[in-house]
Amino acid sequence: MKSKSKLDKWFLLTWKKICLIIISWFVAVILHNFVYGIFKKYYDARGGDEAFFFIIAIIIIPIYFIFSITYSLFWLIKRKKKHK
């Protein structure tokens, strides 16, 4: 069996990773709303919002997903060329 590179380990998409990405996104959204709800008075008094889980859900997870799709497509193309 061929060993996988570190990039393959982190960026090559499998159904398990796709499910994990979707679940992670939902958890980040729920935690964003939960933390904001708990500290609403604090955020209202200072004019802010809970940003950590919001940034994870809106920026980090989608960027990771896009990189994973791109890496997986290049991996498939490279694999097809190698087998021809």
PyMOL Python script that loads the backbone (N, CA, C, O; Angstrom):
from pymol import cmd

cmd.read_pdbstr("""\
ATOM      1  N   MET A   1       0.842  -1.184   0.000  1.00  0.00           N
ATOM      2  CA  MET A   1       0.000   0.000   0.000  1.00  0.00           C
ATOM      3  C   MET A   1       0.885   1.244   0.000  1.00  0.00           C
ATOM      4  O   MET A   1       1.866   1.322   0.740  1.00  0.00           O
ATOM      5  N   LYS A   2       0.534   2.187  -0.817  1.00  0.00           N
ATOM      6  CA  LYS A   2       1.306   3.419  -0.931  1.00  0.00           C
ATOM      7  C   LYS A   2       0.972   4.357   0.226  1.00  0.00           C
ATOM      8  O   LYS A   2      -0.199   4.565   0.542  1.00  0.00           O
ATOM      9  N   SER A   3       1.988   4.913   0.847  1.00  0.00           N
ATOM     10  CA  SER A   3       1.744   5.832   1.945  1.00  0.00           C
ATOM     11  C   SER A   3       1.293   7.182   1.403  1.00  0.00           C
ATOM     12  O   SER A   3       1.729   7.617   0.338  1.00  0.00           O
ATOM     13  N   LYS A   4       0.422   7.829   2.145  1.00  0.00           N
ATOM     14  CA  LYS A   4      -0.100   9.123   1.727  1.00  0.00           C
ATOM     15  C   LYS A   4       0.811  10.235   2.222  1.00  0.00           C
ATOM     16  O   LYS A   4       1.419  10.135   3.288  1.00  0.00           O
ATOM     17  N   SER A   5       0.894  11.290   1.430  1.00  0.00           N
ATOM     18  CA  SER A   5       1.662  12.447   1.865  1.00  0.00           C
ATOM     19  C   SER A   5       0.836  13.228   2.884  1.00  0.00           C
ATOM     20  O   SER A   5      -0.352  12.963   3.068  1.00  0.00           O
ATOM     21  N   LYS A   6       1.469  14.178   3.536  1.00  0.00           N
ATOM     22  CA  LYS A   6       0.746  14.994   4.511  1.00  0.00           C
ATOM     23  C   LYS A   6      -0.347  15.814   3.846  1.00  0.00           C
ATOM     24  O   LYS A   6      -1.408  16.030   4.432  1.00  0.00           O
ATOM     25  N   LEU A   7      -0.094  16.273   2.618  1.00  0.00           N
ATOM     26  CA  LEU A   7      -1.127  17.017   1.905  1.00  0.00           C
ATOM     27  C   LEU A   7      -2.328  16.129   1.607  1.00  0.00           C
ATOM     28  O   LEU A   7      -3.472  16.567   1.727  1.00  0.00           O
ATOM     29  N   ASP A   8      -2.070  14.890   1.223  1.00  0.00           N
ATOM     30  CA  ASP A   8      -3.170  13.960   0.987  1.00  0.00           C
ATOM     31  C   ASP A   8      -3.982  13.754   2.263  1.00  0.00           C
ATOM     32  O   ASP A   8      -5.212  13.701   2.230  1.00  0.00           O
ATOM     33  N   LYS A   9      -3.286  13.640   3.368  1.00  0.00           N
ATOM     34  CA  LYS A   9      -3.950  13.421   4.649  1.00  0.00           C
ATOM     35  C   LYS A   9      -4.872  14.592   5.006  1.00  0.00           C
ATOM     36  O   LYS A   9      -5.969  14.376   5.522  1.00  0.00           O
ATOM     37  N   TRP A  10      -4.445  15.810   4.739  1.00  0.00           N
ATOM     38  CA  TRP A  10      -5.204  16.987   5.141  1.00  0.00           C
ATOM     39  C   TRP A  10      -6.198  17.482   4.091  1.00  0.00           C
ATOM     40  O   TRP A  10      -7.255  18.003   4.448  1.00  0.00           O
ATOM     41  N   PHE A  11      -5.881  17.330   2.811  1.00  0.00           N
ATOM     42  CA  PHE A  11      -6.696  17.987   1.791  1.00  0.00           C
ATOM     43  C   PHE A  11      -7.430  17.064   0.830  1.00  0.00           C
ATOM     44  O   PHE A  11      -8.314  17.536   0.115  1.00  0.00           O
ATOM     45  N   LEU A  12      -7.114  15.790   0.773  1.00  0.00           N
ATOM     46  CA  LEU A  12      -7.796  14.892  -0.138  1.00  0.00           C
ATOM     47  C   LEU A  12      -9.174  14.554   0.434  1.00  0.00           C
ATOM     48  O   LEU A  12      -9.278  14.001   1.528  1.00  0.00           O
ATOM     49  N   LEU A  13     -10.221  14.888  -0.306  1.00  0.00           N
ATOM     50  CA  LEU A  13     -11.577  14.722   0.199  1.00  0.00           C
ATOM     51  C   LEU A  13     -12.032  13.260   0.156  1.00  0.00           C
ATOM     52  O   LEU A  13     -11.797  12.531  -0.808  1.00  0.00           O
ATOM     53  N   THR A  14     -12.681  12.880   1.225  1.00  0.00           N
ATOM     54  CA  THR A  14     -13.380  11.601   1.312  1.00  0.00           C
ATOM     55  C   THR A  14     -14.783  11.930   1.832  1.00  0.00           C
ATOM     56  O   THR A  14     -15.034  13.048   2.282  1.00  0.00           O
ATOM     57  N   TRP A  15     -15.679  10.971   1.769  1.00  0.00           N
ATOM     58  CA  TRP A  15     -17.025  11.216   2.294  1.00  0.00           C
ATOM     59  C   TRP A  15     -16.987  11.513   3.787  1.00  0.00           C
ATOM     60  O   TRP A  15     -17.784  12.307   4.288  1.00  0.00           O
ATOM     61  N   LYS A  16     -16.077  10.886   4.484  1.00  0.00           N
ATOM     62  CA  LYS A  16     -15.932  11.134   5.921  1.00  0.00           C
ATOM     63  C   LYS A  16     -15.532  12.587   6.180  1.00  0.00           C
ATOM     64  O   LYS A  16     -16.066  13.230   7.084  1.00  0.00           O
ATOM     65  N   LYS A  17     -14.592  13.101   5.385  1.00  0.00           N
ATOM     66  CA  LYS A  17     -14.158  14.489   5.561  1.00  0.00           C
ATOM     67  C   LYS A  17     -15.246  15.479   5.170  1.00  0.00           C
ATOM     68  O   LYS A  17     -15.401  16.522   5.806  1.00  0.00           O
ATOM     69  N   ILE A  18     -16.002  15.152   4.121  1.00  0.00           N
ATOM     70  CA  ILE A  18     -17.101  16.038   3.721  1.00  0.00           C
ATOM     71  C   ILE A  18     -18.130  16.130   4.842  1.00  0.00           C
ATOM     72  O   ILE A  18     -18.599  17.222   5.163  1.00  0.00           O
ATOM     73  N   CYS A  19     -18.481  15.005   5.436  1.00  0.00           N
ATOM     74  CA  CYS A  19     -19.420  15.009   6.566  1.00  0.00           C
ATOM     75  C   CYS A  19     -18.849  15.784   7.746  1.00  0.00           C
ATOM     76  O   CYS A  19     -19.573  16.528   8.408  1.00  0.00           O
ATOM     77  N   LEU A  20     -17.569  15.618   8.012  1.00  0.00           N
ATOM     78  CA  LEU A  20     -16.927  16.340   9.104  1.00  0.00           C
ATOM     79  C   LEU A  20     -16.934  17.853   8.856  1.00  0.00           C
ATOM     80  O   LEU A  20     -17.138  18.630   9.788  1.00  0.00           O
ATOM     81  N   ILE A  21     -16.715  18.271   7.617  1.00  0.00           N
ATOM     82  CA  ILE A  21     -16.751  19.694   7.276  1.00  0.00           C
ATOM     83  C   ILE A  21     -18.149  20.256   7.503  1.00  0.00           C
ATOM     84  O   ILE A  21     -18.300  21.331   8.082  1.00  0.00           O
ATOM     85  N   ILE A  22     -19.166  19.536   7.051  1.00  0.00           N
ATOM     86  CA  ILE A  22     -20.550  20.002   7.218  1.00  0.00           C
ATOM     87  C   ILE A  22     -20.919  20.080   8.696  1.00  0.00           C
ATOM     88  O   ILE A  22     -21.501  21.069   9.140  1.00  0.00           O
ATOM     89  N   ILE A  23     -20.587  19.052   9.451  1.00  0.00           N
ATOM     90  CA  ILE A  23     -20.887  19.052  10.888  1.00  0.00           C
ATOM     91  C   ILE A  23     -20.130  20.171  11.596  1.00  0.00           C
ATOM     92  O   ILE A  23     -20.689  20.837  12.467  1.00  0.00           O
ATOM     93  N   SER A  24     -18.870  20.384  11.234  1.00  0.00           N
ATOM     94  CA  SER A  24     -18.068  21.456  11.845  1.00  0.00           C
ATOM     95  C   SER A  24     -18.681  22.816  11.579  1.00  0.00           C
ATOM     96  O   SER A  24     -18.688  23.681  12.454  1.00  0.00           O
ATOM     97  N   TRP A  25     -19.198  23.010  10.365  1.00  0.00           N
ATOM     98  CA  TRP A  25     -19.820  24.290  10.024  1.00  0.00           C
ATOM     99  C   TRP A  25     -21.053  24.522  10.888  1.00  0.00           C
ATOM    100  O   TRP A  25     -21.228  25.610  11.437  1.00  0.00           O
ATOM    101  N   PHE A  26     -21.913  23.503  11.015  1.00  0.00           N
ATOM    102  CA  PHE A  26     -23.107  23.634  11.850  1.00  0.00           C
ATOM    103  C   PHE A  26     -22.744  23.887  13.314  1.00  0.00           C
ATOM    104  O   PHE A  26     -23.379  24.707  13.977  1.00  0.00           O
ATOM    105  N   VAL A  27     -21.738  23.194  13.814  1.00  0.00           N
ATOM    106  CA  VAL A  27     -21.309  23.399  15.204  1.00  0.00           C
ATOM    107  C   VAL A  27     -20.803  24.825  15.411  1.00  0.00           C
ATOM    108  O   VAL A  27     -21.118  25.451  16.423  1.00  0.00           O
ATOM    109  N   ALA A  28     -20.021  25.344  14.460  1.00  0.00           N
ATOM    110  CA  ALA A  28     -19.507  26.708  14.584  1.00  0.00           C
ATOM    111  C   ALA A  28     -20.646  27.726  14.570  1.00  0.00           C
ATOM    112  O   ALA A  28     -20.615  28.696  15.327  1.00  0.00           O
ATOM    113  N   VAL A  29     -21.649  27.517  13.721  1.00  0.00           N
ATOM    114  CA  VAL A  29     -22.805  28.429  13.672  1.00  0.00           C
ATOM    115  C   VAL A  29     -23.586  28.364  14.983  1.00  0.00           C
ATOM    116  O   VAL A  29     -23.971  29.396  15.533  1.00  0.00           O
ATOM    117  N   ILE A  30     -23.815  27.161  15.474  1.00  0.00           N
ATOM    118  CA  ILE A  30     -24.559  27.010  16.725  1.00  0.00           C
ATOM    119  C   ILE A  30     -23.787  27.619  17.897  1.00  0.00           C
ATOM    120  O   ILE A  30     -24.376  28.289  18.745  1.00  0.00           O
ATOM    121  N   LEU A  31     -22.475  27.390  17.948  1.00  0.00           N
ATOM    122  CA  LEU A  31     -21.673  27.978  19.028  1.00  0.00           C
ATOM    123  C   LEU A  31     -21.643  29.495  18.944  1.00  0.00           C
ATOM    124  O   LEU A  31     -21.657  30.173  19.971  1.00  0.00           O
ATOM    125  N   HIS A  32     -21.603  30.035  17.725  1.00  0.00           N
ATOM    126  CA  HIS A  32     -21.641  31.489  17.559  1.00  0.00           C
ATOM    127  C   HIS A  32     -22.920  32.040  18.172  1.00  0.00           C
ATOM    128  O   HIS A  32     -22.878  32.998  18.944  1.00  0.00           O
ATOM    129  N   ASN A  33     -24.053  31.443  17.836  1.00  0.00           N
ATOM    130  CA  ASN A  33     -25.332  31.917  18.360  1.00  0.00           C
ATOM    131  C   ASN A  33     -25.452  31.670  19.859  1.00  0.00           C
ATOM    132  O   ASN A  33     -26.002  32.501  20.581  1.00  0.00           O
ATOM    133  N   PHE A  34     -24.947  30.548  20.328  1.00  0.00           N
ATOM    134  CA  PHE A  34     -25.003  30.214  21.751  1.00  0.00           C
ATOM    135  C   PHE A  34     -24.178  31.197  22.585  1.00  0.00           C
ATOM    136  O   PHE A  34     -24.660  31.727  23.586  1.00  0.00           O
ATOM    137  N   VAL A  35     -22.947  31.433  22.173  1.00  0.00           N
ATOM    138  CA  VAL A  35     -22.073  32.358  22.914  1.00  0.00           C
ATOM    139  C   VAL A  35     -22.647  33.776  22.879  1.00  0.00           C
ATOM    140  O   VAL A  35     -22.637  34.476  23.891  1.00  0.00           O
ATOM    141  N   TYR A  36     -23.144  34.194  21.721  1.00  0.00           N
ATOM    142  CA  TYR A  36     -23.746  35.524  21.637  1.00  0.00           C
ATOM    143  C   TYR A  36     -24.965  35.616  22.552  1.00  0.00           C
ATOM    144  O   TYR A  36     -25.153  36.624  23.233  1.00  0.00           O
ATOM    145  N   GLY A  37     -25.791  34.573  22.572  1.00  0.00           N
ATOM    146  CA  GLY A  37     -26.979  34.578  23.431  1.00  0.00           C
ATOM    147  C   GLY A  37     -26.643  34.663  24.904  1.00  0.00           C
ATOM    148  O   GLY A  37     -27.317  35.364  25.659  1.00  0.00           O
ATOM    149  N   ILE A  38     -25.606  33.951  25.320  1.00  0.00           N
ATOM    150  CA  ILE A  38     -25.212  33.966  26.727  1.00  0.00           C
ATOM    151  C   ILE A  38     -24.674  35.341  27.134  1.00  0.00           C
ATOM    152  O   ILE A  38     -24.982  35.829  28.222  1.00  0.00           O
ATOM    153  N   PHE A  39     -23.875  35.963  26.270  1.00  0.00           N
ATOM    154  CA  PHE A  39     -23.229  37.239  26.599  1.00  0.00           C
ATOM    155  C   PHE A  39     -23.863  38.419  25.871  1.00  0.00           C
ATOM    156  O   PHE A  39     -23.190  39.413  25.598  1.00  0.00           O
ATOM    157  N   LYS A  40     -25.150  38.317  25.556  1.00  0.00           N
ATOM    158  CA  LYS A  40     -25.836  39.365  24.795  1.00  0.00           C
ATOM    159  C   LYS A  40     -25.745  40.727  25.481  1.00  0.00           C
ATOM    160  O   LYS A  40     -25.490  41.734  24.821  1.00  0.00           O
ATOM    161  N   LYS A  41     -25.947  40.767  26.774  1.00  0.00           N
ATOM    162  CA  LYS A  41     -25.878  42.053  27.491  1.00  0.00           C
ATOM    163  C   LYS A  41     -24.484  42.666  27.380  1.00  0.00           C
ATOM    164  O   LYS A  41     -24.342  43.876  27.204  1.00  0.00           O
ATOM    165  N   TYR A  42     -23.474  41.833  27.483  1.00  0.00           N
ATOM    166  CA  TYR A  42     -22.093  42.310  27.368  1.00  0.00           C
ATOM    167  C   TYR A  42     -21.842  42.883  25.974  1.00  0.00           C
ATOM    168  O   TYR A  42     -21.296  43.978  25.839  1.00  0.00           O
ATOM    169  N   TYR A  43     -22.242  42.141  24.937  1.00  0.00           N
ATOM    170  CA  TYR A  43     -22.015  42.598  23.562  1.00  0.00           C
ATOM    171  C   TYR A  43     -22.859  43.821  23.227  1.00  0.00           C
ATOM    172  O   TYR A  43     -22.394  44.707  22.510  1.00  0.00           O
ATOM    173  N   ASP A  44     -24.097  43.888  23.734  1.00  0.00           N
ATOM    174  CA  ASP A  44     -24.940  45.051  23.479  1.00  0.00           C
ATOM    175  C   ASP A  44     -24.373  46.301  24.142  1.00  0.00           C
ATOM    176  O   ASP A  44     -24.437  47.388  23.569  1.00  0.00           O
ATOM    177  N   ALA A  45     -23.822  46.158  25.335  1.00  0.00           N
ATOM    178  CA  ALA A  45     -23.262  47.302  26.054  1.00  0.00           C
ATOM    179  C   ALA A  45     -22.011  47.838  25.361  1.00  0.00           C
ATOM    180  O   ALA A  45     -21.749  49.039  25.417  1.00  0.00           O
ATOM    181  N   ARG A  46     -21.247  46.984  24.717  1.00  0.00           N
ATOM    182  CA  ARG A  46     -20.002  47.406  24.080  1.00  0.00           C
ATOM    183  C   ARG A  46     -20.113  47.514  22.561  1.00  0.00           C
ATOM    184  O   ARG A  46     -19.137  47.854  21.892  1.00  0.00           O
ATOM    185  N   GLY A  47     -21.281  47.230  22.018  1.00  0.00           N
ATOM    186  CA  GLY A  47     -21.496  47.372  20.582  1.00  0.00           C
ATOM    187  C   GLY A  47     -20.759  46.349  19.737  1.00  0.00           C
ATOM    188  O   GLY A  47     -20.371  46.646  18.607  1.00  0.00           O
ATOM    189  N   GLY A  48     -20.560  45.149  20.264  1.00  0.00           N
ATOM    190  CA  GLY A  48     -19.819  44.135  19.522  1.00  0.00           C
ATOM    191  C   GLY A  48     -20.644  42.894  19.270  1.00  0.00           C
ATOM    192  O   GLY A  48     -21.858  42.871  19.469  1.00  0.00           O
ATOM    193  N   ASP A  49     -19.960  41.880  18.833  1.00  0.00           N
ATOM    194  CA  ASP A  49     -20.588  40.595  18.554  1.00  0.00           C
ATOM    195  C   ASP A  49     -19.525  39.519  18.752  1.00  0.00           C
ATOM    196  O   ASP A  49     -18.330  39.817  18.779  1.00  0.00           O
ATOM    197  N   GLU A  50     -19.958  38.281  18.889  1.00  0.00           N
ATOM    198  CA  GLU A  50     -19.028  37.166  19.031  1.00  0.00           C
ATOM    199  C   GLU A  50     -18.449  36.874  17.662  1.00  0.00           C
ATOM    200  O   GLU A  50     -19.186  36.539  16.734  1.00  0.00           O
ATOM    201  N   ALA A  51     -17.135  36.996  17.525  1.00  0.00           N
ATOM    202  CA  ALA A  51     -16.529  36.893  16.197  1.00  0.00           C
ATOM    203  C   ALA A  51     -15.781  35.588  15.946  1.00  0.00           C
ATOM    204  O   ALA A  51     -15.632  35.198  14.788  1.00  0.00           O
ATOM    205  N   PHE A  52     -15.311  34.908  16.965  1.00  0.00           N
ATOM    206  CA  PHE A  52     -14.445  33.746  16.776  1.00  0.00           C
ATOM    207  C   PHE A  52     -15.136  32.642  15.978  1.00  0.00           C
ATOM    208  O   PHE A  52     -14.629  32.232  14.934  1.00  0.00           O
ATOM    209  N   PHE A  53     -16.277  32.158  16.447  1.00  0.00           N
ATOM    210  CA  PHE A  53     -16.978  31.078  15.760  1.00  0.00           C
ATOM    211  C   PHE A  53     -17.592  31.557  14.450  1.00  0.00           C
ATOM    212  O   PHE A  53     -17.754  30.771  13.517  1.00  0.00           O
ATOM    213  N   PHE A  54     -17.936  32.841  14.376  1.00  0.00           N
ATOM    214  CA  PHE A  54     -18.446  33.416  13.135  1.00  0.00           C
ATOM    215  C   PHE A  54     -17.381  33.357  12.042  1.00  0.00           C
ATOM    216  O   PHE A  54     -17.673  32.975  10.908  1.00  0.00           O
ATOM    217  N   ILE A  55     -16.155  33.732  12.377  1.00  0.00           N
ATOM    218  CA  ILE A  55     -15.050  33.687  11.410  1.00  0.00           C
ATOM    219  C   ILE A  55     -14.760  32.250  10.990  1.00  0.00           C
ATOM    220  O   ILE A  55     -14.484  31.989   9.819  1.00  0.00           O
ATOM    221  N   ILE A  56     -14.820  31.325  11.932  1.00  0.00           N
ATOM    222  CA  ILE A  56     -14.609  29.918  11.589  1.00  0.00           C
ATOM    223  C   ILE A  56     -15.680  29.440  10.601  1.00  0.00           C
ATOM    224  O   ILE A  56     -15.362  28.782   9.610  1.00  0.00           O
ATOM    225  N   ALA A  57     -16.948  29.771  10.870  1.00  0.00           N
ATOM    226  CA  ALA A  57     -18.047  29.284  10.043  1.00  0.00           C
ATOM    227  C   ALA A  57     -18.114  29.973   8.681  1.00  0.00           C
ATOM    228  O   ALA A  57     -18.474  29.334   7.692  1.00  0.00           O
ATOM    229  N   ILE A  58     -17.781  31.239   8.609  1.00  0.00           N
ATOM    230  CA  ILE A  58     -17.963  31.996   7.370  1.00  0.00           C
ATOM    231  C   ILE A  58     -16.694  32.069   6.525  1.00  0.00           C
ATOM    232  O   ILE A  58     -16.782  32.203   5.304  1.00  0.00           O
ATOM    233  N   ILE A  59     -15.522  31.984   7.140  1.00  0.00           N
ATOM    234  CA  ILE A  59     -14.278  32.156   6.377  1.00  0.00           C
ATOM    235  C   ILE A  59     -13.431  30.883   6.364  1.00  0.00           C
ATOM    236  O   ILE A  59     -13.108  30.377   5.290  1.00  0.00           O
ATOM    237  N   ILE A  60     -13.071  30.365   7.515  1.00  0.00           N
ATOM    238  CA  ILE A  60     -12.099  29.270   7.623  1.00  0.00           C
ATOM    239  C   ILE A  60     -12.613  27.969   6.996  1.00  0.00           C
ATOM    240  O   ILE A  60     -11.932  27.382   6.155  1.00  0.00           O
ATOM    241  N   ILE A  61     -13.787  27.519   7.388  1.00  0.00           N
ATOM    242  CA  ILE A  61     -14.308  26.248   6.879  1.00  0.00           C
ATOM    243  C   ILE A  61     -14.550  26.293   5.371  1.00  0.00           C
ATOM    244  O   ILE A  61     -14.162  25.351   4.680  1.00  0.00           O
ATOM    245  N   PRO A  62     -15.178  27.351   4.821  1.00  0.00           N
ATOM    246  CA  PRO A  62     -15.330  27.399   3.350  1.00  0.00           C
ATOM    247  C   PRO A  62     -14.004  27.443   2.599  1.00  0.00           C
ATOM    248  O   PRO A  62     -13.881  26.816   1.546  1.00  0.00           O
ATOM    249  N   ILE A  63     -13.015  28.161   3.108  1.00  0.00           N
ATOM    250  CA  ILE A  63     -11.700  28.202   2.451  1.00  0.00           C
ATOM    251  C   ILE A  63     -11.063  26.816   2.471  1.00  0.00           C
ATOM    252  O   ILE A  63     -10.500  26.381   1.466  1.00  0.00           O
ATOM    253  N   TYR A  64     -11.144  26.125   3.592  1.00  0.00           N
ATOM    254  CA  TYR A  64     -10.608  24.762   3.675  1.00  0.00           C
ATOM    255  C   TYR A  64     -11.317  23.850   2.676  1.00  0.00           C
ATOM    256  O   TYR A  64     -10.675  23.036   2.012  1.00  0.00           O
ATOM    257  N   PHE A  65     -12.630  23.984   2.569  1.00  0.00           N
ATOM    258  CA  PHE A  65     -13.401  23.162   1.649  1.00  0.00           C
ATOM    259  C   PHE A  65     -13.007  23.444   0.195  1.00  0.00           C
ATOM    260  O   PHE A  65     -12.872  22.511  -0.597  1.00  0.00           O
ATOM    261  N   ILE A  66     -12.825  24.701  -0.159  1.00  0.00           N
ATOM    262  CA  ILE A  66     -12.413  25.064  -1.526  1.00  0.00           C
ATOM    263  C   ILE A  66     -11.023  24.518  -1.833  1.00  0.00           C
ATOM    264  O   ILE A  66     -10.807  23.965  -2.911  1.00  0.00           O
ATOM    265  N   PHE A  67     -10.078  24.664  -0.908  1.00  0.00           N
ATOM    266  CA  PHE A  67      -8.739  24.105  -1.110  1.00  0.00           C
ATOM    267  C   PHE A  67      -8.793  22.584  -1.246  1.00  0.00           C
ATOM    268  O   PHE A  67      -8.079  22.008  -2.067  1.00  0.00           O
ATOM    269  N   SER A  68      -9.632  21.936  -0.447  1.00  0.00           N
ATOM    270  CA  SER A  68      -9.748  20.484  -0.510  1.00  0.00           C
ATOM    271  C   SER A  68     -10.322  20.029  -1.850  1.00  0.00           C
ATOM    272  O   SER A  68      -9.847  19.053  -2.431  1.00  0.00           O
ATOM    273  N   ILE A  69     -11.335  20.728  -2.337  1.00  0.00           N
ATOM    274  CA  ILE A  69     -11.903  20.389  -3.645  1.00  0.00           C
ATOM    275  C   ILE A  69     -10.855  20.562  -4.728  1.00  0.00           C
ATOM    276  O   ILE A  69     -10.683  19.685  -5.575  1.00  0.00           O
ATOM    277  N   THR A  70     -10.154  21.687  -4.706  1.00  0.00           N
ATOM    278  CA  THR A  70      -9.120  21.958  -5.706  1.00  0.00           C
ATOM    279  C   THR A  70      -8.020  20.905  -5.651  1.00  0.00           C
ATOM    280  O   THR A  70      -7.618  20.379  -6.689  1.00  0.00           O
ATOM    281  N   TYR A  71      -7.533  20.593  -4.471  1.00  0.00           N
ATOM    282  CA  TYR A  71      -6.481  19.590  -4.317  1.00  0.00           C
ATOM    283  C   TYR A  71      -6.960  18.231  -4.810  1.00  0.00           C
ATOM    284  O   TYR A  71      -6.225  17.525  -5.500  1.00  0.00           O
ATOM    285  N   SER A  72      -8.187  17.865  -4.460  1.00  0.00           N
ATOM    286  CA  SER A  72      -8.720  16.568  -4.878  1.00  0.00           C
ATOM    287  C   SER A  72      -8.863  16.490  -6.398  1.00  0.00           C
ATOM    288  O   SER A  72      -8.581  15.450  -6.993  1.00  0.00           O
ATOM    289  N   LEU A  73      -9.297  17.579  -7.027  1.00  0.00           N
ATOM    290  CA  LEU A  73      -9.417  17.587  -8.491  1.00  0.00           C
ATOM    291  C   LEU A  73      -8.053  17.443  -9.158  1.00  0.00           C
ATOM    292  O   LEU A  73      -7.902  16.665 -10.100  1.00  0.00           O
ATOM    293  N   PHE A  74      -7.068  18.182  -8.678  1.00  0.00           N
ATOM    294  CA  PHE A  74      -5.712  18.058  -9.231  1.00  0.00           C
ATOM    295  C   PHE A  74      -5.158  16.652  -8.996  1.00  0.00           C
ATOM    296  O   PHE A  74      -4.476  16.105  -9.863  1.00  0.00           O
ATOM    297  N   TRP A  75      -5.439  16.074  -7.851  1.00  0.00           N
ATOM    298  CA  TRP A  75      -4.993  14.724  -7.537  1.00  0.00           C
ATOM    299  C   TRP A  75      -5.610  13.721  -8.507  1.00  0.00           C
ATOM    300  O   TRP A  75      -4.928  12.824  -9.002  1.00  0.00           O
ATOM    301  N   LEU A  76      -6.923  13.883  -8.778  1.00  0.00           N
ATOM    302  CA  LEU A  76      -7.596  12.986  -9.726  1.00  0.00           C
ATOM    303  C   LEU A  76      -7.041  13.129 -11.145  1.00  0.00           C
ATOM    304  O   LEU A  76      -6.822  12.132 -11.833  1.00  0.00           O
ATOM    305  N   ILE A  77      -6.817  14.361 -11.575  1.00  0.00           N
ATOM    306  CA  ILE A  77      -6.261  14.608 -12.908  1.00  0.00           C
ATOM    307  C   ILE A  77      -4.868  13.987 -13.021  1.00  0.00           C
ATOM    308  O   ILE A  77      -4.553  13.327 -14.011  1.00  0.00           O
ATOM    309  N   LYS A  78      -4.048  14.203 -12.008  1.00  0.00           N
ATOM    310  CA  LYS A  78      -2.691  13.650 -11.995  1.00  0.00           C
ATOM    311  C   LYS A  78      -2.733  12.121 -12.016  1.00  0.00           C
ATOM    312  O   LYS A  78      -1.928  11.486 -12.697  1.00  0.00           O
ATOM    313  N   ARG A  79      -3.650  11.546 -11.289  1.00  0.00           N
ATOM    314  CA  ARG A  79      -3.792  10.096 -11.227  1.00  0.00           C
ATOM    315  C   ARG A  79      -4.233   9.525 -12.583  1.00  0.00           C
ATOM    316  O   ARG A  79      -3.742   8.483 -13.018  1.00  0.00           O
ATOM    317  N   LYS A  80      -5.168  10.223 -13.240  1.00  0.00           N
ATOM    318  CA  LYS A  80      -5.632   9.754 -14.547  1.00  0.00           C
ATOM    319  C   LYS A  80      -4.524   9.821 -15.578  1.00  0.00           C
ATOM    320  O   LYS A  80      -4.376   8.905 -16.386  1.00  0.00           O
ATOM    321  N   LYS A  81      -3.739  10.893 -15.563  1.00  0.00           N
ATOM    322  CA  LYS A  81      -2.613  11.021 -16.498  1.00  0.00           C
ATOM    323  C   LYS A  81      -1.579   9.944 -16.241  1.00  0.00           C
ATOM    324  O   LYS A  81      -0.971   9.424 -17.177  1.00  0.00           O
ATOM    325  N   LYS A  82      -1.378   9.609 -14.985  1.00  0.00           N
ATOM    326  CA  LYS A  82      -0.380   8.596 -14.614  1.00  0.00           C
ATOM    327  C   LYS A  82      -0.791   7.209 -15.098  1.00  0.00           C
ATOM    328  O   LYS A  82       0.068   6.403 -15.456  1.00  0.00           O
ATOM    329  N   HIS A  83      -2.080   6.923 -15.115  1.00  0.00           N
ATOM    330  CA  HIS A  83      -2.564   5.617 -15.522  1.00  0.00           C
ATOM    331  C   HIS A  83      -2.686   5.457 -17.038  1.00  0.00           C
ATOM    332  O   HIS A  83      -2.869   4.338 -17.518  1.00  0.00           O
ATOM    333  N   LYS A  84      -2.592   6.523 -17.784  1.00  0.00           N
ATOM    334  CA  LYS A  84      -2.684   6.431 -19.253  1.00  0.00           C
ATOM    335  C   LYS A  84      -1.423   6.010 -19.871  1.00  0.00           C
ATOM    336  O   LYS A  84      -1.345   5.888 -21.093  1.00  0.00           O
TER     337      LYS A  84
END
""", "prot")
cmd.dss("prot")
cmd.show_as("cartoon", "prot")
cmd.util.cbc("prot")
cmd.orient("prot")
